Amino acid sequence: MMRVLGLVSFLAFLYLLLPVLVVVGSALGETSYLAFPPHGLTLRWFAVALADPRYAHAFLTSLVVAAASTLAALLLGLPAAYALARFDFPGRRFVETALMMPLILPALVLSIALTLLFSRSGFTAGTARLVVAHLVICTPYVVRVALPVLQRLDVALEEAAQNLGASPLAGFLLVTLPAIRPGAIAAATLAFIVSFDDIDLAIFLADPRAPTLPVVIYSAIQLGIDPGVAAISALLVLLAGAGMATYQILLWRRQAA
């Protein structure tokens, strides 16, 4: 039975990893079109992608938008999760459901609704408008990740801090927040990924003069998928893998210490 489960797990992992391998492998080919297995090996397409200013500017835009959205989602989502975990007030379930609602709305419906809302309110600044829109989809992830962590945290720790003279705010910042740091980091990581990879809201709300990287990649593949697009996609995969490896190494060192 264990061998069967191991085989199924391996096949599922291979199924999820295969598209990534195809993208990375296609970017290494010498042909001017996508081919897998690659015909020859070259890094020329990576140099072409890195030399294209469209991708560099779009990457910086996505980075700024994702960082700002993540920070805003943490500032809004962590206090909201704390209130839901610590206080029993009228309408608590309704508030929790309302916070989670963006997770179940189709992305296209949400994009059109926010576009109409911002147009009617006169909020036309592209990048700032996109950050606010991403706050709508990032905050539910922060709440969803942080809420169980806060519910498992012993309330006695906060009470002890307040008995020693700490204010509720100081107790949250000095006791609660460090205790839930792993959950906060996980929430921030998830919010950053959601914002960075979003394309639906970005197509409707991003500044046309400063599109995000997913929008630029989507626009590029409309005219045909060339190895340069595969190369920039492979670089994103490698960057994400390097970040995960770095985090895991730091975690191992911390546990060893």
C-alpha positions as CSV (number, residue, x, y, z in Angstrom):
1,M,0.0,0.0,0.0
2,M,2.8,2.4,0.9
3,R,4.5,1.7,-2.4
4,V,1.3,2.5,-4.3
5,L,0.9,5.7,-2.4
6,G,4.5,6.6,-3.1
7,L,4.1,5.9,-6.8
8,V,0.9,8.0,-6.9
9,S,2.7,10.9,-5.1
10,F,5.6,10.7,-7.5
11,L,3.3,10.7,-10.5
12,A,1.4,13.7,-9.1
13,F,4.6,15.6,-8.4
14,L,5.9,14.8,-11.9
15,Y,2.6,15.9,-13.5
16,L,2.9,19.3,-11.6
17,L,6.6,19.7,-12.4
18,L,6.5,18.7,-16.1
19,P,5.1,22.0,-17.5
20,V,7.9,23.9,-15.6
21,L,10.5,21.6,-17.1
22,V,9.0,22.1,-20.6
23,V,9.2,25.9,-20.2
24,V,12.8,25.9,-18.9
25,G,13.9,23.3,-21.5
26,S,12.3,25.3,-24.4
27,A,14.1,28.4,-23.4
28,L,17.5,26.6,-23.8
29,G,16.9,25.6,-27.5
30,E,18.8,27.2,-30.4
31,T,15.7,27.5,-32.6
32,S,13.7,30.7,-33.0
33,Y,10.5,28.8,-32.1
34,L,9.6,26.8,-29.0
35,A,10.6,23.2,-29.3
36,F,10.8,20.5,-26.6
37,P,13.1,18.6,-26.3
38,P,15.2,21.6,-27.3
39,H,17.3,21.5,-30.5
40,G,20.7,22.3,-29.2
41,L,21.6,24.2,-26.0
42,T,22.1,28.0,-25.8
43,L,21.6,30.8,-23.3
44,R,21.0,33.3,-26.1
45,W,17.3,33.7,-25.4
46,F,18.0,34.6,-21.7
47,A,20.3,37.4,-22.9
48,V,17.6,38.6,-25.3
49,A,14.9,38.6,-22.6
50,L,17.2,40.4,-20.1
51,A,18.1,43.0,-22.7
52,D,14.5,43.8,-23.6
53,P,13.5,46.9,-21.6
54,R,9.8,45.9,-21.6
55,Y,10.5,42.9,-19.4
56,A,12.8,44.9,-17.0
57,H,10.3,47.7,-16.5
58,A,7.4,45.4,-16.2
59,F,9.3,43.3,-13.6
60,L,10.0,46.4,-11.5
61,T,6.4,47.5,-11.8
62,S,5.1,44.1,-10.7
63,L,7.7,44.1,-7.8
64,V,6.6,47.5,-6.6
65,V,2.9,46.7,-6.9
66,A,3.3,43.3,-5.1
67,A,5.4,44.7,-2.3
68,A,3.0,47.6,-1.7
69,S,-0.1,45.3,-1.9
70,T,1.5,42.8,0.5
71,L,2.4,45.5,3.1
72,A,-1.1,47.0,2.9
73,A,-2.7,43.6,3.2
74,L,-0.7,42.8,6.3
75,L,-1.6,46.1,7.9
76,L,-5.2,45.4,7.2
77,G,-5.4,41.7,7.4
78,L,-3.5,41.0,10.6
79,P,-5.6,43.3,12.8
80,A,-8.8,41.9,11.2
81,A,-7.7,38.4,11.9
82,Y,-6.8,39.4,15.5
83,A,-10.3,40.9,16.0
84,L,-12.0,37.8,14.6
85,A,-9.9,35.5,16.8
86,R,-10.1,37.4,20.0
87,F,-13.5,39.1,20.1
88,D,-17.0,37.7,19.9
89,F,-19.0,40.6,18.6
90,P,-22.4,40.8,16.7
91,G,-22.0,40.2,13.1
92,R,-18.6,38.4,13.5
93,R,-19.5,35.6,11.0
94,F,-20.8,38.2,8.5
95,V,-17.5,40.1,8.7
96,E,-15.5,37.0,8.3
97,T,-17.6,35.9,5.3
98,A,-17.3,39.4,3.7
99,L,-13.6,39.3,4.1
100,M,-13.4,35.9,2.4
101,M,-15.8,36.8,-0.4
102,P,-13.2,38.0,-3.0
103,L,-11.8,34.4,-2.9
104,I,-15.0,33.0,-4.4
105,L,-15.8,35.7,-6.9
106,P,-14.6,35.1,-10.5
107,A,-11.6,37.2,-11.2
108,L,-13.2,38.7,-14.3
109,V,-16.4,39.8,-12.4
110,L,-14.2,41.3,-9.7
111,S,-12.1,43.2,-12.3
112,I,-15.1,44.6,-14.0
113,A,-16.8,45.6,-10.7
114,L,-13.6,47.4,-9.5
115,T,-13.1,49.1,-12.9
116,L,-16.7,50.5,-12.7
117,L,-16.2,51.5,-9.1
118,F,-13.0,53.4,-9.7
119,S,-14.3,55.0,-12.8
120,R,-17.3,56.4,-11.0
121,S,-15.3,57.6,-8.1
122,G,-12.7,59.3,-10.3
123,F,-9.8,57.1,-9.1
124,T,-7.8,56.9,-12.4
125,A,-4.2,56.7,-11.2
126,G,-3.0,53.4,-12.8
127,T,-0.4,52.0,-10.4
128,A,-2.0,53.2,-7.2
129,R,-5.4,52.0,-8.4
130,L,-3.9,48.5,-9.1
131,V,-2.4,48.4,-5.6
132,V,-5.8,49.2,-4.1
133,A,-7.4,46.5,-6.3
134,H,-4.8,43.9,-5.2
135,L,-5.5,44.8,-1.6
136,V,-9.0,43.4,-2.2
137,I,-7.6,40.0,-3.3
138,C,-4.6,39.8,-1.0
139,T,-6.2,40.7,2.3
140,P,-8.4,37.5,2.4
141,Y,-5.3,35.3,2.0
142,V,-3.7,37.1,4.9
143,V,-6.8,36.7,7.1
144,R,-7.2,33.1,6.1
145,V,-3.6,32.2,7.0
146,A,-3.3,34.3,10.1
147,L,-6.7,33.5,11.7
148,P,-5.9,29.8,12.6
149,V,-2.5,30.8,14.0
150,L,-4.0,33.5,16.2
151,Q,-6.8,31.1,17.4
152,R,-4.1,28.5,18.5
153,L,-2.1,31.2,20.3
154,D,-2.5,31.1,24.1
155,V,-4.3,34.2,25.3
156,A,-2.4,33.9,28.6
157,L,0.7,35.3,26.9
158,E,-1.1,38.6,26.1
159,E,-2.7,38.7,29.5
160,A,0.7,38.2,31.2
161,A,2.1,41.1,29.1
162,Q,-0.8,43.4,30.1
163,N,-0.4,42.4,33.8
164,L,3.2,43.5,33.6
165,G,2.1,47.0,32.4
166,A,2.0,46.6,28.6
167,S,-0.9,48.3,26.7
168,P,-3.0,46.1,24.4
169,L,-1.1,47.6,21.4
170,A,2.3,47.0,23.0
171,G,1.3,43.5,23.9
172,F,0.3,42.8,20.3
173,L,3.5,44.2,18.9
174,L,5.9,42.7,21.5
175,V,4.3,39.4,22.3
176,T,1.6,38.4,19.8
177,L,3.3,39.5,16.6
178,P,6.6,37.7,17.3
179,A,4.7,34.6,18.3
180,I,2.8,34.5,15.0
181,R,5.8,35.5,12.9
182,P,5.9,32.2,10.9
183,G,2.2,32.6,10.0
184,A,2.7,36.3,9.2
185,I,5.6,35.4,6.9
186,A,3.5,32.7,5.2
187,A,0.6,35.1,4.8
188,A,2.9,37.8,3.3
189,T,4.5,35.3,0.9
190,L,1.1,34.1,-0.3
191,A,-0.2,37.7,-0.7
192,F,3.0,38.7,-2.6
193,I,2.6,35.7,-5.0
194,V,-1.1,36.4,-5.6
195,S,-0.4,40.1,-6.4
196,F,2.7,39.4,-8.6
197,D,1.0,36.7,-10.7
198,D,-2.3,38.5,-11.1
199,I,-3.3,39.3,-14.7
200,D,-7.1,39.9,-14.6
201,L,-7.0,43.0,-12.5
202,A,-3.8,44.2,-14.1
203,I,-5.3,44.1,-17.6
204,F,-8.2,46.3,-16.5
205,L,-6.6,48.6,-14.0
206,A,-2.8,48.8,-14.6
207,D,-1.4,52.0,-16.0
208,P,-1.0,51.4,-19.8
209,R,2.4,53.1,-19.6
210,A,3.6,50.8,-16.8
211,P,2.1,47.3,-17.3
212,T,3.0,44.5,-15.0
213,L,5.1,41.5,-16.1
214,P,2.1,39.1,-16.5
215,V,0.4,41.6,-18.8
216,V,3.6,42.0,-20.9
217,I,4.0,38.3,-21.2
218,Y,0.3,37.9,-22.1
219,S,0.6,40.6,-24.8
220,A,3.8,39.0,-26.2
221,I,2.2,35.5,-26.7
222,Q,-0.7,37.0,-28.6
223,L,1.7,37.4,-31.6
224,G,3.2,33.9,-31.1
225,I,5.2,32.3,-28.4
226,D,9.0,32.8,-29.0
227,P,11.8,31.5,-26.8
228,G,12.3,34.9,-25.3
229,V,8.9,34.6,-23.5
230,A,9.9,31.1,-22.4
231,A,13.2,32.5,-21.1
232,I,11.6,35.2,-19.0
233,S,9.2,32.7,-17.6
234,A,12.1,30.3,-16.8
235,L,13.9,33.2,-15.0
236,L,10.8,33.7,-12.9
237,V,10.7,30.0,-12.0
238,L,14.4,30.0,-11.1
239,L,14.0,33.2,-9.0
240,A,11.1,31.6,-7.1
241,G,13.1,28.4,-6.6
242,A,16.1,30.4,-5.3
243,G,13.9,32.3,-2.9
244,M,12.4,29.0,-1.6
245,A,15.8,27.4,-1.2
246,T,17.2,30.5,0.6
247,Y,14.3,30.5,3.0
248,Q,14.7,26.7,3.7
249,I,18.4,27.1,4.3
250,L,17.8,30.0,6.8
251,L,15.1,27.9,8.5
252,W,17.5,24.9,8.8
253,R,20.3,27.2,10.3
254,R,17.8,28.7,12.7
255,Q,16.7,25.2,13.9
256,A,20.3,24.0,14.2
257,A,21.2,27.1,16.3
